[in-house]
Amino acid sequence: MKTSQGNELQRGLEERHITLMSLGAAIGVGLFLGSATAIKLAGPGILLGYAFSGMIMFFIMRALGEMAIQKPVAGSFSKYARDYLGPLAGYITGWNYWFLWIVTGMAEITAVGIYMEYWFPETPRWIWALAALVIMASVNFLAVKAYGELEFWFALIKIVTILAMIVSGAGMIIWGIGNGGIATGIQNLWANGGFFPNGIKGVLLSLQMVMFAYLGIEMIGVTAGEVKNPEKSLARAIDSVFWRILIFYVGALFVIMSIFPWNEIGSKGSPFVLTFEQLGIPAAAGIINFVVLTAALSSCNSGIFSTGRMLFNLANHDEAPKKFSKLTKNGVPGFAIFASAAALLIGVVLNYIVPAKVFAWVTSIATFGAIWTWAIILLSQIRYRKSLKENEVKKLKYKLPLFPFTSYLSLAFLAFVIVLMAFSPDTRVALFIGPLWLGLLTAFYYGKGFHKRNNDMNVKNVS
């Protein structure tokens, strides 16, 4: 996408980069450490929750891909919202996604400090959090290919760990490897209160955590303006990511819950650590700590990348400071990346003056913000498809299957998850903070007179 300076974002990302980046963004700390909480709520039935939610995410990604392949631009769904739902929708979506990743990034750099305590218990956490921020921001100032390469290796570490756990766990289930030659089988999936020990209600209450685990998969859309051969690369990445995430999430949890009774998982630490220790690997805790450390760094890296691109897009529409649209010699939005890194730096400080409970409330905005983003993608795609003539629809290179049924089914599911958030005290606060945040953005939009400028532009375009 061109800026007012005539500069252009570099198309330095290859197919392997964006495939692993989206996998890495979606397979995060939540799977390694947070899955235990979801298992407690739903028991083995959580597998159904991940599978169905994964299908919905596939529809959302296909909807995004339908637009991104026709119009591969920086800012992605913020730009599509602007084009098909109006300037206000584009403005809110851009700033909302920026804030979503800033909040997530704050949590991740804090996590880096916690994980480093495992090896360096005497060193203050803030030093590691600051070091992580400086390193990840520096990587983002390099050419986009360098960012993609680092993200590729970060994601690979997580993927190799999960695959090793699935393969070795399958060996224990079938042949009793690591269990004295006694095959564990899969009876633990129904032996402790059945497959749905807490009923369907338990699965439904776990859906908010399951959907949050998928946050980051839409990163494929943000890369659209910088990927080589977007038509081929984006289509392959979207189609493969769904199946791979399904294998990693459902496969890993299937193995874990087959080996250990579901009601014991989480009481003795990470399920991944338990599995590796059962296989006779004494350094299991250290290995998993290293993996979740790279997961946190990966998420921070992705956050700085995506927030920089969103500010770049907003600046090009005069809805953020104009200097955010300037590119460095390496073809990256340097000022926008610096601004995002500075905002994350405030997060490091906030960790020491904001109580832990309040910080948890702030991160709940990320959940609400993710659902807003996914809903906007679907609504934009519906309007986009309706704007096309019949012969144009036939020429589409990449389509959402079973449109419009899948679009409306996905929207209904997202609305259902929002309703479910009201039943848990930990997530209920997001239903107050999320709309308040969107309200503040709307008030700022009208307060700054952006609506008048956009109306003037529309009048000029018509004339």
ChimeraX attribute file (.defattr): number of C-alpha atoms within 10 A of each C-alpha:
attribute: neighborCount
match mode: 1-to-1
recipient: residues
	/A:1	18
	/A:2	12
	/A:3	17
	/A:4	11
	/A:5	9
	/A:6	9
	/A:7	16
	/A:8	17
	/A:9	22
	/A:10	18
	/A:11	19
	/A:12	18
	/A:13	24
	/A:14	18
	/A:15	18
	/A:16	14
	/A:17	25
	/A:18	29
	/A:19	24
	/A:20	23
	/A:21	32
	/A:22	28
	/A:23	29
	/A:24	28
	/A:25	28
	/A:26	24
	/A:27	26
	/A:28	26
	/A:29	21
	/A:30	19
	/A:31	23
	/A:32	22
	/A:33	17
	/A:34	17
	/A:35	22
	/A:36	23
	/A:37	15
	/A:38	24
	/A:39	23
	/A:40	21
	/A:41	22
	/A:42	26
	/A:43	29
	/A:44	30
	/A:45	24
	/A:46	27
	/A:47	23
	/A:48	15
	/A:49	24
	/A:50	24
	/A:51	17
	/A:52	14
	/A:53	21
	/A:54	21
	/A:55	15
	/A:56	21
	/A:57	20
	/A:58	21
	/A:59	22
	/A:60	25
	/A:61	26
	/A:62	25
	/A:63	27
	/A:64	27
	/A:65	30
	/A:66	22
	/A:67	24
	/A:68	27
	/A:69	22
	/A:70	13
	/A:71	16
	/A:72	22
	/A:73	25
	/A:74	24
	/A:75	27
	/A:76	27
	/A:77	28
	/A:78	28
	/A:79	25
	/A:80	27
	/A:81	27
	/A:82	19
	/A:83	15
	/A:84	19
	/A:85	18
	/A:86	14
	/A:87	21
	/A:88	18
	/A:89	19
	/A:90	25
	/A:91	24
	/A:92	24
	/A:93	28
	/A:94	28
	/A:95	19
	/A:96	26
	/A:97	24
	/A:98	21
	/A:99	20
	/A:100	23
	/A:101	27
	/A:102	26
	/A:103	21
	/A:104	23
	/A:105	30
	/A:106	25
	/A:107	23
	/A:108	25
	/A:109	29
	/A:110	22
	/A:111	21
	/A:112	26
	/A:113	23
	/A:114	20
	/A:115	22
	/A:116	18
	/A:117	15
	/A:118	13
	/A:119	11
	/A:120	13
	/A:121	12
	/A:122	8
	/A:123	12
	/A:124	13
	/A:125	20
	/A:126	18
	/A:127	13
	/A:128	21
	/A:129	26
	/A:130	18
	/A:131	14
	/A:132	21
	/A:133	26
	/A:134	13
	/A:135	12
	/A:136	22
	/A:137	23
	/A:138	15
	/A:139	17
	/A:140	25
	/A:141	21
	/A:142	16
	/A:143	19
	/A:144	22
	/A:145	19
	/A:146	15
	/A:147	23
	/A:148	25
	/A:149	17
	/A:150	18
	/A:151	26
	/A:152	21
	/A:153	17
	/A:154	24
	/A:155	26
	/A:156	16
	/A:157	16
	/A:158	24
	/A:159	20
	/A:160	12
	/A:161	14
	/A:162	22
	/A:163	15
	/A:164	14
	/A:165	21
	/A:166	21
	/A:167	14
	/A:168	18
	/A:169	26
	/A:170	24
	/A:171	19
	/A:172	25
	/A:173	23
	/A:174	14
	/A:175	16
	/A:176	18
	/A:177	19
	/A:178	20
	/A:179	16
	/A:180	10
	/A:181	13
	/A:182	13
	/A:183	17
	/A:184	20
	/A:185	16
	/A:186	18
	/A:187	16
	/A:188	20
	/A:189	24
	/A:190	18
	/A:191	13
	/A:192	15
	/A:193	15
	/A:194	15
	/A:195	21
	/A:196	20
	/A:197	22
	/A:198	16
	/A:199	15
	/A:200	15
	/A:201	12
	/A:202	20
	/A:203	26
	/A:204	18
	/A:205	20
	/A:206	25
	/A:207	24
	/A:208	25
	/A:209	20
	/A:210	25
	/A:211	20
	/A:212	17
	/A:213	22
	/A:214	23
	/A:215	24
	/A:216	22
	/A:217	24
	/A:218	24
	/A:219	23
	/A:220	27
	/A:221	26
	/A:222	23
	/A:223	30
	/A:224	27
	/A:225	23
	/A:226	24
	/A:227	25
	/A:228	17
	/A:229	15
	/A:230	25
	/A:231	19
	/A:232	13
	/A:233	21
	/A:234	29
	/A:235	20
	/A:236	15
	/A:237	22
	/A:238	22
	/A:239	15
	/A:240	14
	/A:241	22
	/A:242	21
	/A:243	13
	/A:244	15
	/A:245	22
	/A:246	18
	/A:247	17
	/A:248	19
	/A:249	21
	/A:250	19
	/A:251	19
	/A:252	24
	/A:253	24
	/A:254	20
	/A:255	23
	/A:256	26
	/A:257	23
	/A:258	22
	/A:259	24
	/A:260	18
	/A:261	17
	/A:262	25
	/A:263	18
	/A:264	14
	/A:265	21
	/A:266	18
	/A:267	10
	/A:268	9
	/A:269	13
	/A:270	19
	/A:271	24
	/A:272	25
	/A:273	22
	/A:274	19
	/A:275	22
	/A:276	21
	/A:277	15
	/A:278	17
	/A:279	19
	/A:280	12
	/A:281	14
	/A:282	12
	/A:283	12
	/A:284	18
	/A:285	18
	/A:286	13
	/A:287	16
	/A:288	19
	/A:289	20
	/A:290	17
	/A:291	24
	/A:292	22
	/A:293	23
	/A:294	23
	/A:295	28
	/A:296	26
	/A:297	25
	/A:298	25
	/A:299	30
	/A:300	27
	/A:301	28
	/A:302	25
	/A:303	31
	/A:304	26
	/A:305	29
	/A:306	24
	/A:307	27
	/A:308	26
	/A:309	27
	/A:310	30
	/A:311	30
	/A:312	32
	/A:313	28
	/A:314	24
	/A:315	20
	/A:316	20
	/A:317	20
	/A:318	14
	/A:319	17
	/A:320	18
	/A:321	15
	/A:322	18
	/A:323	15
	/A:324	24
	/A:325	27
	/A:326	22
	/A:327	21
	/A:328	14
	/A:329	12
	/A:330	14
	/A:331	19
	/A:332	26
	/A:333	26
	/A:334	23
	/A:335	21
	/A:336	28
	/A:337	26
	/A:338	18
	/A:339	16
	/A:340	23
	/A:341	26
	/A:342	14
	/A:343	16
	/A:344	26
	/A:345	19
	/A:346	11
	/A:347	21
	/A:348	21
	/A:349	14
	/A:350	14
	/A:351	15
	/A:352	10
	/A:353	9
	/A:354	12
	/A:355	10
	/A:356	12
	/A:357	9
	/A:358	10
	/A:359	17
	/A:360	15
	/A:361	16
	/A:362	19
	/A:363	21
	/A:364	24
	/A:365	25
	/A:366	23
	/A:367	24
	/A:368	24
	/A:369	25
	/A:370	22
	/A:371	21
	/A:372	20
	/A:373	22
	/A:374	22
	/A:375	21
	/A:376	23
	/A:377	28
	/A:378	24
	/A:379	20
	/A:380	26
	/A:381	28
	/A:382	18
	/A:383	15
	/A:384	18
	/A:385	22
	/A:386	12
	/A:387	12
	/A:388	12
	/A:389	9
	/A:390	10
	/A:391	8
	/A:392	10
	/A:393	14
	/A:394	10
	/A:395	9
	/A:396	14
	/A:397	13
	/A:398	19
	/A:399	19
	/A:400	21
	/A:401	12
	/A:402	9
	/A:403	15
	/A:404	12
	/A:405	10
	/A:406	17
	/A:407	23
	/A:408	15
	/A:409	14
	/A:410	21
	/A:411	19
	/A:412	13
	/A:413	14
	/A:414	20
	/A:415	14
	/A:416	14
	/A:417	19
	/A:418	21
	/A:419	13
	/A:420	17
	/A:421	22
	/A:422	16
	/A:423	11
	/A:424	11
	/A:425	9
	/A:426	13
	/A:427	22
	/A:428	17
	/A:429	17
	/A:430	24
	/A:431	17
	/A:432	13
	/A:433	16
	/A:434	19
	/A:435	14
	/A:436	12
	/A:437	17
	/A:438	17
	/A:439	13
	/A:440	11
	/A:441	18
	/A:442	15
	/A:443	12
	/A:444	12
	/A:445	18
	/A:446	12
	/A:447	10
	/A:448	11
	/A:449	11
	/A:450	18
	/A:451	14
	/A:452	12
	/A:453	12
	/A:454	15
	/A:455	12
	/A:456	12
	/A:457	12
	/A:458	11
	/A:459	10
	/A:460	9
	/A:461	8
	/A:462	7
	/A:463	6
